[in-house]
Structures are given as C-alpha cells and as structure tokens.
Amino acid sequence: MAEATLEQRMTVLEERVRELQDAMISRPAAPDWLDCVIGSMKDEPAFDEVLAHGRAAREADRPVEGQAK
C-alpha cells in the first residue's frame, strides 16, 4: 500500500512539473531589466555627481607610486 501511495505521489509530482515546464515555455520573455535602466540617468546632474564621488573614492584607494604596500 505504501508503494502505491508513493507511486501516486510521484505521478502527481511529475504531472505538476510538466505543467510548470509548459507554463514557462508558453510564457512571454520578460524584458531585459538592464535595457530599461541604460540611459535612464542620462543628463542627470545628480548621477554625474555620484559618478564623480565613486571615481574619487576609487582613486583614493589606489596606492601612491613608490609607496610600499
């Protein structure tokens, strides 16, 4: 009896997996989130300021030439 129950459960699971696979195949592809973001900060002074701060932080972390590590 336990084996029949296990087999029934496996059959149900396999059917559900097939349904999920079919749903994923028929689902339209989501737009690439990166395409939605690229260019969205163009000509934004605040974003240019953020880039400048990031650049300054990276340059501050660089070792000075001739200085030992």
C-alpha positions as CSV (number, residue, x, y, z in Angstrom):
1,M,0.0,0.0,0.0
2,A,2.8,2.4,0.9
3,E,4.5,1.8,-2.5
4,A,1.2,2.5,-4.4
5,T,0.9,5.8,-2.4
6,L,4.5,6.7,-3.2
7,E,3.9,5.9,-6.9
8,Q,0.7,8.0,-6.9
9,R,2.6,10.9,-5.3
10,M,5.4,10.7,-7.8
11,T,2.9,10.6,-10.7
12,V,1.2,13.8,-9.3
13,L,4.6,15.5,-8.9
14,E,5.7,14.6,-12.4
15,E,2.4,16.0,-13.8
16,R,2.9,19.2,-11.8
17,V,6.5,19.6,-13.1
18,R,5.2,19.1,-16.7
19,E,2.6,21.8,-16.1
20,L,5.2,24.2,-14.8
21,Q,7.6,23.5,-17.7
22,D,4.7,24.1,-20.2
23,A,3.8,27.3,-18.4
24,M,7.5,28.5,-18.6
25,I,7.7,27.7,-22.3
26,S,4.5,29.5,-23.2
27,R,5.3,32.5,-21.0
28,P,6.5,35.5,-23.0
29,A,10.0,36.6,-22.3
30,A,10.4,39.3,-19.7
31,P,12.1,42.5,-21.0
32,D,15.7,42.8,-20.0
33,W,15.8,45.0,-16.9
34,L,19.2,46.4,-17.9
35,D,17.7,47.7,-21.2
36,C,15.2,49.6,-19.1
37,V,17.9,51.2,-16.9
38,I,20.5,52.0,-19.6
39,G,20.2,55.7,-20.4
40,S,17.7,56.5,-17.8
41,M,20.2,58.7,-15.9
42,K,21.4,60.5,-19.0
43,D,22.0,64.2,-18.4
44,E,21.1,63.9,-14.7
45,P,23.4,66.2,-12.7
46,A,22.9,64.2,-9.5
47,F,24.0,61.0,-11.3
48,D,27.1,62.7,-12.6
49,E,27.9,63.8,-9.1
50,V,27.5,60.2,-7.9
51,L,29.9,59.0,-10.6
52,A,32.4,61.7,-9.5
53,H,32.3,60.6,-5.9
54,G,32.8,57.0,-6.9
55,R,35.7,57.9,-9.1
56,A,37.3,59.9,-6.3
57,A,36.8,57.0,-3.8
58,R,38.5,54.6,-6.2
59,E,41.4,56.9,-6.9
60,A,41.8,57.5,-3.1
61,D,42.2,53.7,-2.6
62,R,45.0,53.4,-5.2
63,P,48.4,53.1,-3.7
64,V,50.7,56.1,-4.2
65,E,53.6,55.4,-6.6
66,G,56.8,54.4,-4.9
67,Q,55.0,53.7,-1.6
68,A,55.4,50.2,-0.2
69,K,52.2,48.1,0.2
